[in-house]
Amino acid sequence: MPVTLSGRKYYRTAEVCRIVGISRTTLFRWLTEGTFSEPEHRDRRGWRLFTEEEVSKMETEANRISKMGIEIY
């Protein structure tokens, strides 16, 4: 269930992985490699909180198709 802060929705790691259709390993690899930057917010337990915009960008990346060196979005 998303967290709402100041009228903005944030998603935790497990929710992001489920929505985007990726594993936690893939998400953490993207963060480590710099494909996506670390989120600005964390909850009181230190868990990452991702915005809807960040989730949308991850969906785009997860669904990217390459054909003969040409990326198709």
Steps between C-alpha positions, in 0.01 A plus 500: 500500500648836398594758763359850459710791622401861436245381244757302302505119463816302572562131442727264693749268332276192496212700350727646231627156404147362477369795295798510263532121476864475608685326781652678800839400363431685175379810683806508725730439199343797319558715808861380541583544130346848495222413256277669759607716791423415860160636603496819705270364770505210743250400766580479871645150452734622230307335217518676165194693383461550124276759333246413233728672247794280598284188471382611157862545381586154629204352311630664183847353561359155578301500175775639277572292193823506301523385140837489326642780718192720469302562816122508468283641778 
